[in-house]
Amino acid sequence: MTRENLKYARRIVVKVGTSMLTYKDSGNLNLNRIEFLVRELADLHNSGKEVIFVTSGAIAAGIGKMGLKSKPETIPENQALAAIGQGVLMHIYEKFFAEYGQTIGQVLLTKNNATDEHARENSRNSLMAILKMGAIPVINENDAVAVDEIKIGDNDNLSAMVAAMIDAEVLIILTDIDGLYDGNPKVDGNAKLISEVTEINSDIEKIAGGAGTKLGTGGMFTKIQAAKLATKNGVTMLIVSGRNTKNLRRVLNGEEIGTIFHSA
């Protein structure tokens, strides 16, 4: 799908990371940005699109709710914070989406929902029923119970998994970087934005670096993994900065912002 044709996409998955939902210094939820994002998603739905929203932020919301200064180190504590924070997050989303006339439905997934054929089919049927009812699915990983064996691990890959599961045409990942660069823009002032990727080859993977390494271009490792999964399943994926609240509408109008990964 070309940039010009993005405006015709009917089923769109939008993923937003924790950094887009929280203030950098305090770690608390950025309600102003969340409301602007919800308004954009609600308006997309009003225009006739089917919108699926994949969100991070449950643990961050739990940390804020409990007044903690930092993220705990143990798995049970983080699972507890995810359980607490998921309720906080959904309450905020419910309030904002309702103000713009939209109904949402919470869906919590694990790796089992993608790897087990029966669970995958049930998950797909549930999501399709929510869309048929005219509601917006709000999806997160079930961090409150997930252990390594059933954990997807990141919401970039979760969003690609969901997009493939429901035959979405477009996946848009909103993040704190403008797109894929040929170097790390945080340390290389000469790094250039790559506007278009037609094939995810070894060169593209090398640019992204490894998980948690200094070579990665601003957390791109999991996003390239997601792009491989999405494009292999016929989904066009874009990485776009979420700092500008109008970028979601701009990219779907065909403006050349961010990086587009063409589907296979």
Number of C-alpha atoms within 10 A of each C-alpha: 18 13 18 13 11 18 15 12 15 16 19 26 24 22 24 23 19 20 19 22 25 21 14 12 6 11 18 18 22 15 15 10 18 19 20 15 23 21 19 18 24 22 17 18 20 14 10 11 17 21 24 28 21 25 22 22 23 27 25 26 26 25 23 20 15 11 10 12 10 11 13 13 8 8 14 13 14 20 20 17 24 25 19 20 23 25 14 18 20 16 11 16 19 18 13 20 19 14 14 16 11 20 18 19 14 15 16 15 20 21 20 15 21 20 12 11 11 12 15 18 15 13 20 19 14 14 23 15 13 19 18 11 9 16 18 23 23 21 22 23 24 21 23 21 15 17 15 8 9 15 17 22 16 15 23 27 20 24 30 30 20 25 29 23 20 18 15 23 23 28 29 27 28 26 22 19 19 21 24 30 22 17 22 22 17 10 11 11 9 11 15 14 16 16 17 18 17 11 15 16 10 9 10 15 16 15 19 26 21 16 12 12 12 12 17 19 25 23 21 25 21 20 23 23 16 23 29 22 20 30 24 14 19 18 26 26 31 27 27 23 22 22 15 15 18 13 19 21 15 14 22 20 15 14 13 14 21 23 22 26 25 23 22 15
